[in-house]
Amino acid sequence: MADFAKIFNTEKHGQVLVMFDSGDNGAEVKFFFKPFGFGVCQISNNFIDTKEGWDSAQRFFESIDEAKAVDQVLPALTHFSTFFGEKANA
């Protein structure tokens, strides 16, 4: 059975969970993370609901390693940290 989730425990940014899922309009690769002082947040990359879209989403998911997972969530972590004055995740 193929994996549908990956979890990375980073020292600087905490846990980042990556999940391959289906959304209302096609495949999604979702990233879950927890900025300092907040609950769990989510961002997602959406793919068109075609065979090519699902294949592209699967390839993207399979390519995710810890560095790529952090790259995906870092803009949101930085935004939260800057907006609310916290530096714990930036």
C-alpha positions in Angstrom: 0.0 0.0 0.0 1.3 3.4 -0.9 1.9 6.0 1.8 -0.6 8.8 2.0 1.2 10.8 4.7 4.7 11.8 5.8 5.7 13.5 9.0 8.8 15.4 9.6 10.0 16.4 13.1 12.1 19.5 12.6 14.1 21.0 15.4 13.5 24.6 14.4 9.9 24.4 13.1 8.4 21.5 14.9 6.2 18.9 13.2 5.3 19.2 9.5 2.7 16.7 8.3 2.3 16.2 4.5 -0.8 14.4 3.3 -1.9 13.2 -0.2 -5.7 13.6 -0.4 -8.6 14.2 -2.6 -10.4 17.5 -2.5 -13.6 18.8 -4.0 -11.9 19.6 -7.3 -9.1 17.0 -7.6 -6.0 15.9 -5.9 -4.4 17.8 -3.0 -1.1 17.7 -1.2 -1.8 19.2 2.2 0.8 20.6 4.7 -0.1 20.8 8.4 2.0 22.8 10.8 1.7 24.6 14.1 3.1 28.1 14.4 4.1 29.3 17.8 1.1 30.4 19.8 -1.5 29.0 17.3 -3.3 25.8 16.7 -2.6 23.5 13.8 -2.7 25.3 10.4 -3.0 23.9 6.9 -2.0 24.9 3.4 -2.5 22.9 0.3 -1.4 22.5 -3.3 -4.4 21.7 -5.5 -4.2 19.8 -8.8 -6.8 19.5 -11.5 -9.1 16.6 -11.5 -7.7 14.7 -14.5 -5.4 11.7 -14.8 -2.5 14.1 -15.4 -3.4 16.2 -12.4 -3.6 13.1 -10.1 -0.3 11.8 -11.5 1.3 15.2 -11.0 0.1 15.4 -7.5 1.4 11.9 -6.7 4.8 12.8 -8.1 4.9 16.0 -6.1 3.9 14.1 -2.9 6.6 11.5 -3.5 9.3 14.2 -4.0 8.6 15.8 -0.6 11.4 15.5 1.8 12.0 17.4 5.0 13.6 20.4 3.3 10.8 20.7 0.7 8.2 20.4 3.5 9.8 23.2 5.4 10.1 25.3 2.2 6.3 24.9 1.7 5.3 26.1 5.2 8.1 28.6 5.9 6.3 31.5 4.2 3.3 31.0 6.4 5.4 30.5 9.5 7.3 33.7 8.7 4.1 35.6 8.1 2.6 34.5 11.4 5.8 35.3 13.3 6.2 38.7 11.7 2.5 39.7 12.0 2.2 38.7 15.6 5.7 39.6 16.7 6.8 36.0 17.5 10.2 34.8 16.4 10.0 31.2 17.5 9.2 29.7 14.1 10.9 32.1 11.8 
